[in-house]
Amino acid sequence: MNQAPARPASGQPHHVIIVGGGAGGLELAAKLGRKHGPKHVTLVDSRPIHIWKPSLHEAAAGTLDIYQEGLSYLMLANLCGFTFALGAVQGVDRERRTVNVTEVRDAMGEVVLPLRELPYDTLVLALGSESNFFNTPGAAEHAVTLDSTENAEAFRLTMLKAMVQVDQAKVNDPSAELNVVIVGGGATGVELAVELREAGGIVAAYGLPNFRADRDLVITLVEGAPRILSALPEKISNAALKRLTELGIRVETNCRVAEVTADSIKTADGREFAAGLCMWAAGIQGLPLMKTLDLPLNRIGQLIVNGQLESPDPNILALGDCCAVPMGEDGRTVPARAQAAHQEASYLMDKLTARIRNTSEPTKPYVYHDHGSLVSLGQDAGVGSLMGKLAGRGLFVSGTLARLMYMSLHLMHHHAVLGVWRTGTLALARLLLRRTHPRVKLH
């Protein structure tokens, strides 16, 4: 597909810039840094702290402290041996092979870091994605997303404000309630719905004497497909639906949103749901930066790459949600999931090591392995399938075991970044899993 990538000038180290410190980008930077050192690896991110994106629904519900949970990129750079550049990428000059990084200002507006131009030999795009509103009228104006820690914090504060308003309104109107509509019945939407319901006990800490979450918080989950978690096996969907129903969460399937207003959701079949607060979790698209690269994109703005994760520009590679990686001969692409980004980071490790050492690159293409899915259904429950549909032998798990395994995924991400087992909890989770399901392997 591509000609050989350009080599740096004789005697100069091959420098890799990774843009985006999400699950895949950070893991790749950490692994490369430990192996080759900071003169070869730079990670660029617009935020100073890394948060594992699958946990953002907990931050939005107020059950997770993002400041306690976050990992400092600067700390990780020091531990793992890569260079960290704070700032947003505002452009890429492919001809000169440079990345333009915006200035960083403090709370007073003073410049802390100036505009920078960083040279690269290989650029790895690990930008992730953003919510796709599918041109739904009113969605961009009135719906909240969970694309970032800022979004999660904004949702939490907006919801608290709405609860206070309902608490005050109930003095004169006992029927006052807070209607929250979540658009999208994938893992994010399902997990957020459950987390919001279980977070009701936290409300008491805010001193709202008239607001009772079990009575006054009405949660509706809207999904356009015939069932929630439609990308996962039907058994998982059914178990999740049962759990949501038990928690008093209303689930509407075959329900396509036609418009979002300031206080309601209108559907294509004429229905309308009251929505004091709307969370949009119904699809992804590539970030605007992708359109500036003059490289081929698919219909949702993802960079089209080949089986070696290469773009048509041999000096630009990509991984994770920002790219479309072929899977099979039928036009399917690798799903936008954390486990895919993790696998792609491991694949690029060998490829980039060859470039850094100026040796032959591996020619075997990346192959996605579906190790199954786990969905959190609250602090004491979960549901999922292990080893995946593609393997032809799924193992269904639920309850406390599934929740424990879900928690271990986060800890394993920390292991991949830091390179060591950091907690006894993870060791315990692995031991429990090994004893109860010896055939299951965690990757």
Buried (B, 14 or more C-beta within 10 A) or exposed (E): EEEEBEEBEEEEEBBBBBBBBBBBBBBBBBBBBBBBBBBBBBBBBBBBBBBBBBBBBBBBBBBBEBEEBBBEBEEBBEBBBBBBBBBBBEEBEBEEBBBBBBEBEEEEEEEEBEEBEBBBBBBBBBBBBBBBBBEBBBBEEBBBBBBBBEBBBBBBEBBBEBBBBBBBBBEEEEEBBBBBBBBBBBBBBBBBBBBBBBBBEEBEEEEBEEBBBEEBBBBBBBBBBEBBBBEBBEEBBBBBBEBBEEBEBBBBBEBBBBBBBEEBBBBEEEEEBBBBBBBBBBBBBBBEBBEEBEBEBEEBBBBBBBBBBBBBBBBBBBBBBBBBBBBEEEEEBBBBBBBBBBBBBBBBBEBBBBBBEEEEBEEEEBEBEBBBBBBBBBBEBBBBBBBBBBEEEBBBBBEEBBBBBBBBBBBBBBBBBBBEBEEEEBEEBBEBBEEEBEEBEBE
